[in-house]
Amino acid sequence: MPDILVGDGLDLDPSAILGYTPSRTAPDDLVLGADARIRSNTVIYLGSRIGARFQTGHNVIIREECRIGDDVSVWSNSVVDYSCLIGDHVKIHSNCYIAQFTEIQDGAFLAPGVTIANDLYPGQAASAAVMSGPVIGAGAQIGVNVTILPFVRIGAGCLIGAGAVVVQDVPAGCVAFGNPARVRGAVGDLAPIESRVEAVAASASRYRLRGHRSNGGSHGSS
């Protein structure tokens, strides 16, 4: 029988599965730290080590042989494939795919829809033999719908803009965006957020870009 070791304080929805048996050869145990919150239809495979205060949204999959730190959240419809290393205080938002052999360091944030690849030449045996995801540095912030290709190193504290396709390394502390993503500046040089937005009264969208005005139903630009 598999050995499932769960810390105190587990809050597990009835439809969630702890200890799903992988088809690959993997350790036949699972370690899940204290005070986990595992929501409906989450599946966590045998063979992983997960720290304290782990949280999932709905329909999350955590594959085998992953090492996940403390205070990590993986939100709805996201998949962490096998053999990934995820540090402490990492947040993976909804609809993300984390490919095998990816490393995400402490405090990094992945916005909704981030996709990570690990196979440079899909379908080629030589490429499959060196399959590797990227390394995302500590505190890096990855924007909505970013795609990160295999082998890439994103430095600590980087900001990757929405929709970027990251095909090469990004040095620590840089802002990069575009397809392909290019370094456009430094995080430390970004204008203060209060200089870029203004409040909007009586709207669920509470702020807009400063100086932008609607014109015939469409947004102006500056």
C-alpha positions in Angstrom: 0.0 0.0 0.0 1.2 3.5 -0.7 2.5 5.6 2.2 0.8 9.0 2.4 2.1 11.2 5.1 0.0 14.3 5.8 0.6 17.0 8.4 -2.0 18.2 10.9 -4.8 20.6 9.8 -5.5 19.1 6.3 -8.7 20.6 4.7 -9.5 18.2 1.8 -12.5 18.4 -0.4 -14.2 15.1 -1.0 -13.5 14.9 -4.7 -9.8 15.6 -4.4 -7.3 12.7 -4.7 -4.1 12.3 -2.7 -1.7 9.6 -3.8 -2.7 8.9 -7.3 -0.5 6.1 -8.8 1.7 7.3 -11.7 2.3 5.2 -14.8 6.0 6.1 -14.6 8.3 4.4 -12.1 8.4 6.7 -9.1 8.5 6.6 -5.3 5.3 5.1 -3.8 4.8 7.6 -1.1 3.6 11.2 -0.7 4.5 13.8 1.9 2.2 16.8 2.4 2.9 19.3 5.1 0.7 20.8 7.7 -2.4 23.0 7.2 -2.9 22.2 3.5 -6.0 23.3 1.7 -6.8 21.0 -1.2 -9.9 21.9 -3.3 -12.2 19.9 -5.4 -10.9 17.7 -8.2 -7.3 18.3 -7.4 -5.1 15.2 -8.0 -1.7 14.9 -6.3 0.3 11.9 -7.5 2.5 9.7 -5.3 6.1 10.5 -5.2 6.2 14.2 -4.4 7.3 16.1 -1.3 5.2 19.2 -0.5 5.7 21.7 2.3 3.4 23.3 4.8 0.4 25.5 4.0 0.1 24.3 0.5 -3.1 25.4 -1.3 -4.8 24.4 -4.6 -7.7 25.8 -6.5 -10.1 23.5 -8.3 -9.0 20.9 -11.0 -5.3 21.1 -10.2 -2.8 18.3 -11.0 0.5 17.9 -9.2 2.5 15.1 -10.9 5.1 12.8 -9.3 8.6 13.5 -8.1 8.0 17.2 -7.5 9.6 19.0 -4.6 7.5 22.0 -3.4 8.3 24.3 -0.6 6.2 26.0 2.1 3.4 28.5 1.5 2.9 27.6 -2.2 -0.4 28.1 -4.0 -1.4 26.5 -7.3 -4.8 27.9 -8.5 -7.5 26.4 -10.6 -6.9 24.3 -13.8 -3.1 24.5 -13.5 -0.8 21.5 -14.0 2.6 21.0 -12.4 4.2 18.2 -14.4 6.7 15.7 -12.9 10.2 16.3 -11.6 9.7 20.1 -10.9 11.4 22.0 -8.1 9.3 24.9 -6.6 10.6 27.0 -3.8 8.8 28.7 -0.8 6.1 31.4 -1.2 5.6 30.7 -4.9 2.2 31.5 -6.4 1.1 29.8 -9.6 -2.2 31.3 -10.9 -5.0 29.7 -12.9 -4.6 27.9 -16.2 -0.8 27.5 -16.1 1.2 24.6 -17.4 4.6 23.9 -15.7 6.6 21.5 -17.8 8.7 18.7 -16.5 12.2 19.6 -15.1 11.3 23.2 -14.4 12.7 25.1 -11.4 10.8 28.0 -9.8 12.6 29.8 -7.0 11.4 31.4 -3.8 8.7 34.1 -4.1 8.2 33.9 -7.8 4.7 34.7 -9.2 3.1 33.3 -12.4 0.0 35.1 -13.7 -2.9 33.3 -15.4 -2.1 31.4 -18.6 1.6 31.0 -18.3 2.9 28.2 -20.4 6.3 26.6 -19.9 8.0 24.4 -22.5 10.8 21.8 -22.1 11.5 20.3 -25.5 13.4 22.3 -28.0 12.8 20.0 -31.0 9.6 18.1 -30.3 9.5 14.6 -31.8 13.3 14.2 -31.9 14.8 11.6 -29.6 18.0 13.6 -29.0 15.9 16.6 -27.9 13.8 14.4 -25.6 17.0 13.1 -24.0 17.9 16.6 -22.8 14.4 17.8 -22.0 14.6 20.7 -19.5 12.3 23.5 -18.5 13.5 26.9 -17.6 14.7 28.3 -14.2 12.6 31.2 -12.9 14.6 33.2 -10.4 13.5 34.3 -6.9 10.9 37.0 -6.9 10.4 37.1 -10.6 7.0 38.2 -11.8 5.7 36.5 -15.0 2.8 38.2 -16.7 -0.4 36.9 -18.2 -0.1 34.4 -21.1 3.7 34.4 -21.1 5.4 31.5 -22.9 8.8 30.4 -21.7 10.9 28.1 -23.9 13.3 25.4 -22.7 16.6 26.0 -21.1 15.9 29.7 -20.5 17.1 31.4 -17.3 15.0 34.3 -16.0 16.9 36.2 -13.3 15.8 37.1 -9.8 13.4 39.9 -9.6 12.6 40.2 -13.3 9.3 41.4 -14.7 8.1 39.7 -17.9 5.3 41.5 -19.6 2.0 40.0 -20.7 2.0 37.9 -23.8 5.8 37.7 -24.1 7.6 34.7 -25.6 10.8 34.2 -23.7 13.4 32.5 -25.9 16.7 33.6 -24.2 18.0 34.4 -20.8 16.8 37.6 -19.0 19.3 39.1 -16.5 18.2 39.7 -12.9 16.1 42.8 -12.2 15.2 43.4 -15.8 11.9 44.2 -17.5 11.3 42.2 -20.7 8.4 41.9 -23.1 7.5 41.2 -26.7 7.8 38.3 -29.1 10.5 37.4 -28.9 11.0 39.0 -25.5 13.7 41.7 -25.3 15.0 43.5 -22.3 13.5 47.0 -22.2 14.8 48.4 -18.9 15.2 47.7 -15.3 12.5 47.0 -12.7 14.2 49.6 -10.4 13.6 52.3 -13.1 9.8 51.7 -13.5 7.7 54.8 -12.9 5.7 54.7 -9.6 2.3 53.1 -10.1 0.5 56.2 -8.7 2.0 58.3 -11.6 0.5 55.9 -14.2 -3.1 55.4 -13.0 -6.1 57.5 -11.9 -9.2 56.5 -9.9 -12.5 55.9 -11.7 -15.6 56.6 -9.6 -18.5 54.1 -9.6 -16.9 51.4 -11.6 -15.9 47.8 -10.8 -12.7 48.6 -12.7 -11.4 51.1 -10.1 -8.5 52.6 -12.0 -7.5 53.4 -15.6 -4.3 54.6 -17.2 -3.7 58.2 -16.4 -4.5 60.5 -19.4 -6.5 57.9 -21.3 -10.1 58.9 -22.2 -12.8 56.9 -24.0 -13.6 58.1 -27.5 -16.7 56.8 -29.3 -16.7 53.6 -27.3 -12.9 52.8 -27.7 -10.0 53.7 -25.5 -7.6 56.4 -26.6 -3.9 56.1 -26.4 -1.0 58.3 -25.5 
